[in-house]
Amino acid sequence: MTTAVAERASLGFRRVASREILTDVRGGSFDEWIGGRVANQLSTNQGADALPFQRWHRFKEAFSPELIAEAVRTSPIPVRRLADPFGGSGTSALACQFLGVEPSTIEVNPFLADLIAAKLASYRVAPLLTALGRVTRKAGASRARGAQFARMLPKTFVEPGVKDRWLFDLPVAVEIFRLRAAIEEEVDPTTVRLFRVLLGGLITGFSNAVVSGKGRRYRENWQERRVDPTCVIPTFANAVAAAIVEITACATRPVKTSTVLHGDSRALFAGLQPVDQIVCSPPYPNSFDYTDVYNMELWMLGYLTSSESNATLRRATLSSHVQISRTFDAAPRTPMLDKTMRALNKVADELWDPRIPAMVGAYFSDLQKLLQASARLLPKRGQAWFVVGDSQYANVHVKVAKILAALAPSAGLSVERIAPFRSMRVSPQQSGRHMLSEDLIVFSRR
């Protein structure tokens, strides 16, 4: 059945879904979805990006689906509803559906919020196939030059760029814009969202850049490397065909409902309906704005259209970076955080940005509010699993898990355990060479 779907979806295009994709789909249960794999580390999604739905977009900053399964399995109370205020790639929400748990998730990045919603949605295959044919025909026949889209982009995006550097060759950008315009003409918003995020998963491959660490860099010898613009539409068609195979094979997930909210988790989290468990990984206080990783998708797909919309998005993120001017809340008071703040203020003149001490204080103010909201959402004995990472500036170690443990009682939570996950290498901007700890901290509603 799935092979027939793929053949119909790929008919008329140069490339078809690969045999590996056609046979590497599992079914409706969690074990079928993960294919019986054994995760080496619960803290990383290494290998999980090859699972159905997860390969729609490669995502480095994520934990494994097995972490969600472990949290649900070991919960002292039955878990029927689970929330994640930092949805990211949608790992927790998607795993919940396969586990028979209703997910609620919040994501500030509009592209990622759409990606999560697209993974969780239900579809009718026949209309998808019809829409795919219509979109590719329109895009292929379009004579639009994409000027209206290009005018909304930063100058570094499309050839000729700035100082002979650009992210997209002009003919490639035009093909992407033609696809985008054809997608936006579709009537069904669920189809529009699915096609848009699948195109987003291909954007980096069409560009002159690659993902490097937490950011982007130009490909080696990118000036000599040219993407064939005629491959853009067939590659998109192939991606949709492969997604339809996965949608069809995994249509029997035990839970098909979900809540996906786009916006600032600090404002939205407390307004969720009560849940039985919370699992999340807040951004680390490493002075990195994670929206930077998705700049190409955000701009090329129209989620960002001006410097003002970019600034608004940055301000809606957790106080974990100084890439945008904002007002930082005062740090809450605990002996360890007080000591950390004194040390950071003492070396403020040595830091690459003098706002870093205020940022760190505001970060814990934000997380304290999230802990308080967690206590209101959870029933008695309900758990909140937080994956957090330390940071370091001018050799001042910011011990996130221990500081959160000290903040928990005032929020109405107790600490069940703190478990080390892995060590992280300190980045140059954090001023140090020591390895930092990434930890799982499990809170319980008292």
C-alpha positions in Angstrom: 0.0 0.0 0.0 2.7 2.5 0.9 4.7 1.6 -2.2 1.6 2.4 -4.3 1.2 5.7 -2.6 4.8 6.6 -3.3 4.6 5.6 -6.9 1.5 7.8 -7.4 3.1 10.7 -5.6 6.3 10.6 -7.5 4.7 10.0 -11.0 6.0 12.5 -13.5 8.9 13.7 -11.5 12.6 13.0 -12.1 13.3 11.5 -8.7 11.2 9.2 -6.6 11.3 8.3 -2.9 14.2 6.0 -2.3 13.7 2.4 -1.5 15.2 3.0 2.0 12.4 5.5 2.7 9.7 3.3 1.3 10.7 0.3 3.5 11.9 2.2 6.6 8.5 3.1 8.0 7.1 1.3 11.0 3.6 1.8 12.1 1.4 3.2 14.8 3.0 2.2 18.1 6.0 3.8 19.7 8.1 0.7 19.4 7.2 0.4 15.7 8.0 4.1 15.1 11.5 3.8 16.6 12.0 0.5 14.8 13.4 -1.3 17.9 16.5 0.9 18.0 18.4 1.2 21.3 19.3 4.9 22.1 22.9 5.2 23.5 22.0 8.5 25.2 18.6 9.8 26.2 20.0 13.3 26.1 20.7 13.4 22.3 18.6 12.8 19.2 21.6 11.2 17.5 20.1 8.7 15.1 16.5 9.8 15.8 16.6 12.2 12.9 16.3 9.2 10.6 12.9 8.2 12.1 9.7 8.9 10.2 8.6 12.6 10.6 11.9 13.5 12.3 13.7 13.5 8.9 11.5 16.2 7.6 14.0 18.6 9.0 17.4 17.8 10.6 17.5 19.1 14.1 20.6 19.0 16.3 19.4 20.5 19.6 17.0 17.8 20.8 16.7 14.9 23.2 15.7 11.4 22.2 12.2 10.1 21.9 13.1 7.4 24.4 13.5 10.2 27.1 9.7 10.8 26.8 9.0 7.1 26.9 11.1 6.8 30.1 9.4 9.8 31.7 5.9 8.4 31.0 6.9 4.8 32.0 8.4 5.8 35.4 5.9 8.4 36.4 4.3 7.8 39.8 0.9 8.7 38.4 -0.7 7.7 35.0 0.2 10.2 32.2 -2.6 11.0 30.0 -1.5 14.6 29.1 2.1 15.9 28.8 3.3 19.4 28.1 6.5 20.8 26.6 6.9 24.6 26.7 9.9 24.5 24.4 8.7 22.4 21.5 11.7 22.6 19.2 11.6 19.8 16.7 8.4 18.3 18.2 10.1 15.2 19.7 8.1 15.2 22.9 4.8 15.9 21.2 5.3 13.3 18.5 6.5 10.6 20.9 3.4 11.3 23.0 1.1 10.5 20.2 2.8 7.2 19.6 2.7 6.5 23.4 -1.0 7.2 23.7 -0.5 10.5 25.5 -2.1 13.8 24.5 0.6 16.4 23.9 0.5 20.2 24.5 3.5 22.2 23.2 4.6 25.8 22.9 7.2 27.0 20.4 8.3 30.6 19.9 9.9 30.0 16.4 7.0 30.1 13.9 8.7 27.8 11.4 9.3 25.2 14.1 5.8 25.7 15.5 4.5 24.9 12.0 6.8 21.9 11.7 5.5 20.4 15.0 1.9 21.0 14.0 2.5 19.4 10.6 4.0 16.3 12.2 1.1 15.9 14.6 -1.8 16.6 12.1 -4.0 14.0 10.4 -4.2 14.0 6.6 -6.2 12.6 3.7 -3.8 11.2 1.2 -5.8 11.7 -2.0 -6.1 15.5 -1.6 -2.4 15.7 -0.7 -1.5 14.0 -4.0 -3.8 16.2 -6.0 -2.4 19.3 -4.3 1.2 18.1 -4.9 0.5 17.8 -8.6 -1.2 21.2 -8.7 1.6 23.0 -6.8 4.5 21.5 -8.9 2.7 22.2 -12.2 2.0 25.8 -11.2 5.6 26.3 -10.0 7.0 24.7 -13.1 4.9 26.9 -15.4 5.4 30.1 -13.5 7.2 33.0 -15.1 7.5 35.0 -11.9 11.0 36.2 -11.2 10.6 36.4 -7.5 11.4 40.1 -7.2 8.6 40.7 -4.7 10.0 38.0 -2.4 13.6 39.0 -2.8 12.9 42.6 -1.8 11.8 41.4 1.7 15.1 39.5 2.3 18.3 40.7 3.9 20.7 41.7 1.1 23.1 38.8 1.9 20.5 36.2 0.9 20.3 36.3 -2.8 22.9 36.9 -5.5 24.6 39.4 -6.0 24.6 39.6 -2.2 27.0 41.8 -0.3 30.8 41.9 -1.1 30.4 39.0 -3.5 28.9 36.7 -0.8 25.3 35.4 -0.9 23.4 32.4 0.4 21.3 31.5 -2.7 22.2 31.7 -6.3 19.6 33.8 -8.1 18.1 31.0 -10.3 17.8 28.7 -7.3 16.1 31.4 -5.2 13.6 32.0 -8.1 12.7 28.4 -8.1 12.1 28.4 -4.3 10.0 31.5 -4.6 7.9 29.9 -7.4 7.2 26.9 -5.2 6.4 29.1 -2.2 3.9 31.2 -4.3 2.2 28.0 -5.6 2.0 26.6 -2.1 0.5 29.7 -0.7 -2.3 29.6 -3.4 -3.6 26.3 -1.9 -6.9 26.6 -0.1 -6.4 24.0 2.7 -4.3 25.5 5.5 -3.2 22.1 6.7 -1.8 21.3 3.2 -0.1 24.7 3.0 1.6 24.2 6.3 2.8 20.7 5.4 4.2 21.7 2.1 5.8 24.8 3.5 7.7 23.0 6.3 8.8 20.2 3.8 10.2 22.9 1.6 11.9 24.4 4.7 13.6 21.1 5.3 15.3 21.4 1.9 16.3 25.1 2.2 19.8 24.5 3.5 20.6 22.0 0.8 19.6 24.5 -1.8 21.9 27.2 -0.3 25.6 28.0 -0.3 25.8 27.4 3.5 25.8 24.5 5.9 24.9 24.1 9.6 28.0 24.4 11.7 27.6 24.0 15.5 24.8 26.3 16.5 25.0 28.5 13.4 25.7 28.6 9.7 28.8 28.9 7.6 29.6 29.1 3.9 30.4 25.8 2.3 34.0 25.1 1.4 34.6 26.3 -2.2 31.0 27.4 -2.4 31.8 29.8 -5.3 32.6 26.8 -7.5 29.7 24.7 -6.3 26.4 25.5 -7.9 23.0 24.0 -7.1 21.2 23.0 -10.3 18.0 25.1 -10.2 16.1 22.5 -12.2 16.4 20.1 -9.2 14.5 22.3 -6.8 10.9 21.4 -7.8 11.6 17.6 -8.3 13.5 17.5 -5.0 10.5 19.1 -3.3 8.1 16.6 -5.0 10.3 13.8 -3.7 10.2 15.1 -0.2 6.4 15.3 -0.2 6.2 11.8 -1.7 8.4 10.4 1.1 6.3 12.3 3.7 3.1 10.9 2.4 4.5 7.4 2.7 5.3 8.1 6.4 1.9 9.7 7.0 0.2 6.7 5.6 2.2 4.1 7.4 1.9 5.9 10.8 -1.8 6.9 10.5 -2.8 4.5 13.3 -1.1 6.4 16.1 -3.1 5.9 19.4 -3.6 9.6 19.9 -4.2 12.0 17.0 -5.2 15.1 19.0 -2.7 17.8 20.2 -2.4 21.4 21.3 0.4 23.4 19.5 0.8 27.1 20.5 3.1 29.5 18.8 4.5 32.2 21.0 6.5 33.1 24.1 6.3 30.2 26.6 6.8 32.7 29.5 3.4 34.2 28.5 1.6 31.0 27.3 2.7 28.2 29.6 0.7 29.1 32.6 -2.5 29.2 30.5 -2.4 25.6 29.4 -4.9 23.1 30.6 -3.7 20.9 33.5 -1.3 18.1 32.6 0.0 15.0 34.3 3.7 15.5 33.3 6.0 18.1 31.8 9.2 17.3 29.9 11.3 20.1 28.3 14.7 21.4 27.6 14.9 25.2 28.0 17.5 27.1 26.0 20.8 27.1 27.9 22.2 30.5 29.2 25.0 30.4 26.7 24.3 33.7 25.1 23.2 32.1 21.8 20.0 33.0 20.1 18.7 29.7 18.6 16.6 31.5 16.1 19.9 32.3 14.2 20.1 28.6 13.1 16.8 29.0 11.2 17.3 32.4 9.6 17.2 31.0 6.1 14.0 29.1 6.6 12.4 32.0 8.5 13.2 34.5 5.8 12.9 32.4 2.6 9.5 31.0 3.7 8.1 34.4 4.7 7.9 34.0 8.4 10.1 37.0 8.7 9.6 40.0 6.4 11.4 42.9 8.1 14.0 43.7 10.7 11.2 44.6 13.1 9.6 41.2 12.8 13.0 39.7 13.4 13.5 41.8 16.6 10.0 40.9 17.8 10.8 37.2 17.5 14.2 37.6 19.3 12.5 39.4 22.2 10.0 36.6 22.6 12.7 34.1 23.4 14.0 33.2 26.8 16.5 35.6 28.4 19.4 33.4 27.4 21.2 35.7 25.0 22.2 39.3 24.4 21.6 39.4 20.6 18.8 41.9 21.0 18.3 44.9 23.3 15.7 44.2 26.0 14.9 44.8 29.6 16.2 42.0 31.9 14.3 41.0 35.0 16.1 41.0 38.3 17.6 37.7 39.4 15.8 35.7 42.1 17.6 35.2 45.4 19.3 31.9 46.4 22.8 31.6 48.1 24.3 29.9 45.0 22.8 32.3 42.5 23.7 35.3 44.7 27.3 34.1 44.7 27.3 33.5 40.9 25.9 37.0 40.2 28.5 38.6 42.4 31.3 36.8 40.6 29.8 37.7 37.2 29.5 41.4 38.1 33.1 41.4 39.4 34.4 40.3 36.0 31.9 42.2 33.9 34.6 44.3 32.3 36.3 41.2 31.0 33.2 39.8 29.3 32.6 40.3 25.6 29.3 41.9 26.4 28.7 43.8 29.7 25.0 42.7 29.7 25.8 39.1 30.3 25.4 39.2 34.1 22.0 40.8 33.8 21.1 38.2 31.2 22.0 35.3 33.5 20.0 36.8 36.3 17.0 37.3 34.0 17.4 33.7 32.8 16.8 32.3 36.2 13.9 34.7 36.7 12.3 33.3 33.6 12.9 29.7 34.7 11.5 30.5 38.2 8.3 31.6 36.6 8.2 28.4 34.5 8.7 26.3 37.7 5.8 28.2 39.4 3.6 27.5 36.3 4.6 23.9 36.4 3.4 23.6 40.0 0.1 25.0 39.0 -0.4 22.7 36.0 0.6 19.5 37.6 -1.4 17.4 40.0 0.0 16.2 43.3 3.0 13.8 42.6 3.1 14.9 39.0 6.6 15.3 37.6 8.4 17.9 35.5 11.6 16.7 33.7 13.9 19.5 32.8 17.1 19.0 30.7 19.4 21.9 31.4 23.0 22.8 30.7 25.6 24.8 32.6 27.4 27.8 31.2 30.6 29.7 31.9 31.8 33.2 31.5 35.4 34.4 32.4 35.8 31.2 34.4 32.6 31.9 36.4 30.7 28.6 36.3 26.9 29.0 36.1 25.6 25.7 37.7 22.1 25.7 36.2 20.7 22.4 37.7 21.9 23.3 41.2 20.5 26.8 41.1 17.1 25.5 39.8 17.1 22.9 42.6 17.4 25.8 45.1 14.6 27.7 43.4 12.2 24.7 43.4 10.8 24.8 46.9 9.6 28.4 46.6 7.8 27.4 43.4 6.0 24.5 45.2 8.2 21.8 43.7 10.5 19.3 45.3 13.6 17.8 43.6 13.4 14.0 43.0 16.8 13.7 41.5 19.5 15.3 39.4 21.2 13.0 36.9 24.2 14.0 34.7 23.5 13.5 31.0 26.7 14.4 29.3 29.5 17.0 29.2 29.5 19.9 26.8 32.6 21.7 25.4 32.7 25.4 26.3 32.4 27.7 23.4 35.0 30.4 22.8 32.4 33.1 23.6 31.9 31.6 27.1 35.6 32.1 27.9 36.9 28.8 29.1 38.2 25.4 28.3 36.5 23.2 30.9 33.8 20.8 30.0 30.3 21.8 31.3 27.6 19.5 32.6 24.3 18.8 31.0 21.8 17.5 33.5 18.3 16.0 33.9 16.6 17.4 36.9 13.3 15.8 37.9 10.8 17.9 40.0 7.7 16.7 41.7 4.6 18.6 42.6 4.4 18.6 46.4 
